[in-house]
Protein backbone atom coordinates (compact mmCIF):
# COMPACT_ATOMS: atom_id res chain seq x y z
CA UNK A 1 0.00 0.00 0.00
CA UNK A 2 1.22 3.45 -0.85
CA UNK A 3 1.04 6.02 1.91
CA UNK A 4 -0.12 9.53 1.11
CA UNK A 5 1.39 12.32 3.14
CA UNK A 6 1.99 16.01 2.76
CA UNK A 7 5.55 17.26 2.87
CA UNK A 8 6.95 20.73 3.34
CA UNK A 9 9.37 22.31 0.86
CA UNK A 10 12.29 21.66 3.21
CA UNK A 11 11.31 18.00 3.49
CA UNK A 12 11.08 17.72 -0.30
CA UNK A 13 14.54 19.24 -0.70
CA UNK A 14 15.95 16.96 1.97
CA UNK A 15 14.45 13.92 0.26
CA UNK A 16 15.77 15.07 -3.12
CA UNK A 17 19.24 15.52 -1.62
CA UNK A 18 19.11 12.02 -0.13
CA UNK A 19 18.09 10.44 -3.42
CA UNK A 20 20.75 12.34 -5.39
CA UNK A 21 23.41 11.16 -2.95
CA UNK A 22 22.11 7.58 -3.36
CA UNK A 23 22.36 7.85 -7.15
CA UNK A 24 25.92 9.24 -6.90
CA UNK A 25 26.96 6.37 -4.61
CA UNK A 26 25.53 3.76 -7.00
CA UNK A 27 27.18 5.51 -9.96
CA UNK A 28 30.50 5.42 -8.13
CA UNK A 29 30.17 1.70 -7.35
CA UNK A 30 29.16 0.77 -10.90
CA UNK A 31 31.96 3.00 -12.21
CA UNK A 32 34.41 0.52 -10.71
CA UNK A 33 32.92 -2.20 -12.89
CA UNK A 34 32.92 0.21 -15.82
CA UNK A 35 36.65 0.81 -15.41
CA UNK A 36 37.24 -2.95 -15.53
CA UNK A 37 35.03 -3.49 -18.60
CA UNK A 38 36.05 -0.37 -20.51
CA UNK A 39 39.20 -1.85 -22.19
CA UNK A 40 37.24 -4.94 -23.25
CA UNK A 41 34.45 -2.80 -24.72
CA UNK A 42 36.96 -0.65 -26.59
CA UNK A 43 38.69 -3.72 -28.03
CA UNK A 44 35.33 -5.12 -29.12
CA UNK A 45 34.30 -1.87 -30.81
CA UNK A 46 37.67 -1.71 -32.56
CA UNK A 47 37.25 -5.24 -33.91
CA UNK A 48 33.82 -4.77 -35.53
CA UNK A 49 32.75 -2.59 -38.47
CA UNK A 50 33.13 0.25 -39.13
CA UNK A 51 36.10 0.60 -36.76
CA UNK A 52 37.68 -2.70 -37.86
CA UNK A 53 38.80 -1.14 -41.12
CA UNK A 54 40.45 1.95 -39.71
CA UNK A 55 43.26 2.89 -37.35
CA UNK A 56 42.49 4.89 -34.25
CA UNK A 57 44.98 7.65 -33.48
CA UNK A 58 45.49 9.90 -30.48
CA UNK A 59 46.33 13.57 -30.98
CA UNK A 60 46.75 14.40 -27.32
CA UNK A 61 48.27 12.58 -24.33
CA UNK A 62 44.85 12.82 -22.69
CA UNK A 63 42.81 11.28 -25.54
CA UNK A 64 43.24 7.65 -24.49
CA UNK A 65 42.51 8.38 -20.82
CA UNK A 66 39.50 10.54 -21.70
CA UNK A 67 37.93 7.88 -23.91
CA UNK A 68 38.72 5.17 -21.36
CA UNK A 69 36.89 7.15 -18.66
CA UNK A 70 34.00 8.10 -20.98
CA UNK A 71 33.33 4.48 -21.90
CA UNK A 72 33.52 3.49 -18.24
CA UNK A 73 31.01 6.21 -17.37
CA UNK A 74 28.63 5.17 -20.16
CA UNK A 75 28.70 1.58 -18.85
CA UNK A 76 28.11 2.84 -15.32
CA UNK A 77 25.22 5.09 -16.39
CA UNK A 78 23.58 2.30 -18.40
CA UNK A 79 23.73 -0.10 -15.45
CA UNK A 80 22.50 2.57 -13.04
CA UNK A 81 19.65 3.76 -15.29
CA UNK A 82 16.92 1.54 -13.71
CA UNK A 83 17.93 2.74 -10.23
CA UNK A 84 17.93 6.38 -11.38
CA UNK A 85 14.44 5.99 -12.85
CA UNK A 86 13.22 4.31 -9.67
CA UNK A 87 14.57 7.14 -7.52
CA UNK A 88 12.93 9.67 -9.83
CA UNK A 89 9.63 7.82 -9.53
CA UNK A 90 9.97 7.58 -5.74
CA UNK A 91 10.48 11.34 -5.51
CA UNK A 92 7.50 12.13 -7.76
CA UNK A 93 5.06 9.54 -6.40
CA UNK A 94 3.93 11.79 -3.54
CA UNK A 95 2.15 13.98 -6.09
CA UNK A 96 0.52 11.04 -7.87
CA UNK A 97 -2.63 9.12 -7.10
CA UNK A 98 -2.33 5.52 -5.95
CA UNK A 99 -3.23 4.03 -9.34
CA UNK A 100 -0.86 6.47 -11.06
CA UNK A 101 1.95 5.41 -8.72
CA UNK A 102 1.41 1.74 -9.51
CA UNK A 103 1.10 2.34 -13.27
CA UNK A 104 4.13 4.61 -13.65
CA UNK A 105 6.29 2.19 -11.65
CA UNK A 106 5.61 -0.41 -14.33
CA UNK A 107 6.97 1.99 -16.98
CA UNK A 108 10.54 1.75 -15.65
CA UNK A 109 11.40 -1.65 -17.27
CA UNK A 110 9.84 -0.50 -20.56
CA UNK A 111 11.88 2.70 -20.42
CA UNK A 112 15.11 0.73 -20.03
CA UNK A 113 14.10 -1.64 -22.83
CA UNK A 114 13.29 1.24 -25.22
CA UNK A 115 16.62 2.87 -24.37
CA UNK A 116 18.54 -0.31 -25.20
CA UNK A 117 16.61 -0.79 -28.45
CA UNK A 118 17.41 2.81 -29.38
CA UNK A 119 21.12 2.25 -28.73
CA UNK A 120 21.07 -0.92 -30.84
CA UNK A 121 19.27 0.76 -33.75
CA UNK A 122 21.55 3.79 -33.63
CA UNK A 123 24.81 1.83 -33.43
CA UNK A 124 24.05 -1.02 -35.83
CA UNK A 125 21.98 0.87 -38.42
CA UNK A 126 22.32 4.66 -38.34
CA UNK A 127 25.98 4.96 -37.29
CA UNK A 128 27.43 2.59 -39.97
CA UNK A 129 25.28 4.31 -42.58
CA UNK A 130 26.53 7.75 -41.53
CA UNK A 131 30.15 6.60 -41.30
CA UNK A 132 29.97 5.01 -44.75
CA UNK A 133 28.57 8.21 -46.23
CA UNK A 134 31.31 10.40 -44.78
CA UNK A 135 33.96 7.89 -45.88
CA UNK A 136 32.66 7.98 -49.46
CA UNK A 137 32.88 11.77 -49.44
CA UNK A 138 36.51 11.57 -48.25
CA UNK A 139 37.35 9.05 -50.99
CA UNK A 140 35.76 11.22 -53.67
CA UNK A 141 37.85 14.16 -52.51
CA UNK A 142 40.98 11.95 -52.43
CA UNK A 143 41.52 12.63 -48.72
CA UNK A 144 43.52 10.43 -46.38
CA UNK A 145 41.20 9.22 -43.66
CA UNK A 146 43.05 9.54 -40.37
CA UNK A 147 40.75 9.25 -37.39
CA UNK A 148 41.46 10.29 -33.83
CA UNK A 149 39.83 8.11 -31.21
CA UNK A 150 38.25 11.15 -29.54
CA UNK A 151 36.78 12.35 -32.85
CA UNK A 152 35.54 8.87 -33.72
CA UNK A 153 33.68 8.43 -30.44
CA UNK A 154 32.42 12.01 -30.54
CA UNK A 155 30.88 11.33 -33.94
CA UNK A 156 29.41 8.03 -32.76
CA UNK A 157 27.89 9.46 -29.58
CA UNK A 158 26.39 12.40 -31.47
CA UNK A 159 24.29 9.82 -33.31
CA UNK A 160 23.70 7.16 -30.65
CA UNK A 161 22.61 9.43 -27.79
CA UNK A 162 19.86 11.38 -29.65
CA UNK A 163 18.46 8.16 -31.17
CA UNK A 164 18.43 6.31 -27.86
CA UNK A 165 16.63 9.24 -26.21
CA UNK A 166 14.15 9.41 -29.10
CA UNK A 167 13.21 5.78 -28.46
CA UNK A 168 12.04 6.86 -24.99
CA UNK A 169 9.16 8.77 -26.63
CA UNK A 170 6.43 6.10 -26.15
CA UNK A 171 7.17 5.68 -22.44
CA UNK A 172 7.37 9.44 -21.84
CA UNK A 173 4.06 10.05 -23.59
CA UNK A 174 2.38 7.21 -21.69
CA UNK A 175 3.61 8.70 -18.41
CA UNK A 176 2.50 12.24 -19.29
CA UNK A 177 -0.89 10.91 -20.37
CA UNK A 178 -1.23 8.98 -17.13
CA UNK A 179 -0.62 12.06 -14.96
CA UNK A 180 -2.92 14.21 -17.12
CA UNK A 181 -0.37 16.45 -18.84
CA UNK A 182 -1.14 15.08 -22.34
CA UNK A 183 -4.23 13.66 -24.02
CA UNK A 184 -4.66 11.84 -27.36
CA UNK A 185 -6.52 14.90 -28.66
CA UNK A 186 -3.54 17.14 -27.92
CA UNK A 187 -1.15 14.66 -29.57
CA UNK A 188 -3.32 14.54 -32.69
CA UNK A 189 -3.39 18.33 -32.90
CA UNK A 190 0.41 18.43 -32.49
CA UNK A 191 1.08 15.84 -35.20
CA UNK A 192 2.23 18.26 -37.92
CA UNK A 193 4.59 20.02 -35.51
CA UNK A 194 5.85 16.67 -34.19
CA UNK A 195 6.59 15.50 -37.73
CA UNK A 196 8.49 18.71 -38.40
CA UNK A 197 10.57 18.13 -35.28
CA UNK A 198 11.23 14.54 -36.33
CA UNK A 199 12.35 15.71 -39.78
CA UNK A 200 14.82 18.11 -38.15
CA UNK A 201 16.08 15.41 -35.78
CA UNK A 202 16.48 12.91 -38.64
CA UNK A 203 18.42 15.46 -40.69
CA UNK A 204 20.77 16.16 -37.78
CA UNK A 205 21.72 12.55 -37.03
CA UNK A 206 21.73 11.04 -40.53
CA UNK A 207 23.79 11.71 -43.69
CA UNK A 208 22.47 14.48 -45.96
CA UNK A 209 20.85 12.17 -48.50
CA UNK A 210 17.22 11.21 -49.02
CA UNK A 211 17.49 7.44 -48.39
CA UNK A 212 19.38 7.96 -45.14
CA UNK A 213 16.89 10.58 -43.97
CA UNK A 214 14.01 8.21 -44.68
CA UNK A 215 15.72 5.31 -42.87
CA UNK A 216 15.87 7.45 -39.74
CA UNK A 217 12.69 9.49 -40.18
CA UNK A 218 10.34 6.54 -40.78
CA UNK A 219 11.23 4.71 -37.51
CA UNK A 220 10.81 8.01 -35.65
CA UNK A 221 7.35 8.49 -37.18
CA UNK A 222 6.43 4.92 -36.26
CA UNK A 223 7.56 5.65 -32.70
CA UNK A 224 5.37 8.75 -32.57
CA UNK A 225 2.31 6.93 -33.92
CA UNK A 226 2.88 4.07 -31.45
CA UNK A 227 3.08 6.72 -28.74
CA UNK A 228 -0.26 8.20 -29.82
CA UNK A 229 -1.84 4.74 -29.83
CA UNK A 230 -0.49 3.93 -26.37
CA UNK A 231 -1.67 7.33 -25.15
CA UNK A 232 -5.22 6.45 -26.25
CA UNK A 233 -5.03 3.16 -24.35
CA UNK A 234 -3.75 4.86 -21.19
CA UNK A 235 -6.28 7.70 -21.47
CA UNK A 236 -9.15 5.27 -21.99
CA UNK A 237 -8.21 3.32 -18.88
CA UNK A 238 -7.62 6.54 -16.92
CA UNK A 239 -11.08 7.94 -17.71
CA UNK A 240 -12.83 4.60 -17.33
CA UNK A 241 -11.81 4.05 -13.70
CA UNK A 242 -13.47 7.25 -12.32
CA UNK A 243 -16.61 6.43 -14.29
CA UNK A 244 -16.77 2.97 -12.68
CA UNK A 245 -16.18 4.44 -9.21
CA UNK A 246 -18.98 6.97 -9.74
CA UNK A 247 -21.35 4.25 -10.90
CA UNK A 248 -20.57 2.18 -7.79
CA UNK A 249 -21.17 5.15 -5.49
CA UNK A 250 -24.47 6.05 -7.20
CA UNK A 251 -25.59 2.41 -7.20
Secondary structure, DSSP 4 states (H G I P E B T S, - for coil): -PPP----HHHHHHHHHHHHHHHHHHHHHHHHHHHHHHHHHHHHHHHSTTGGGS-EE-SSTTHHHHHHHHHHHHHHHHHHHHHHHHHHHHHHGGGS-HHHHHHHHHHHHHHHHHHHHHHHHIIIIIIHHHHHHHHHHHHHTT----EEHHHHHHHHHHHHHHHHHHTTHHHHHHHHHHTTS--HHHHHHTHHHHHHHHHHHHHHHS-SSHHHHHHHHHHHHHHHHHHHHHHHHHHHHHHHHHHHHHHHHH-
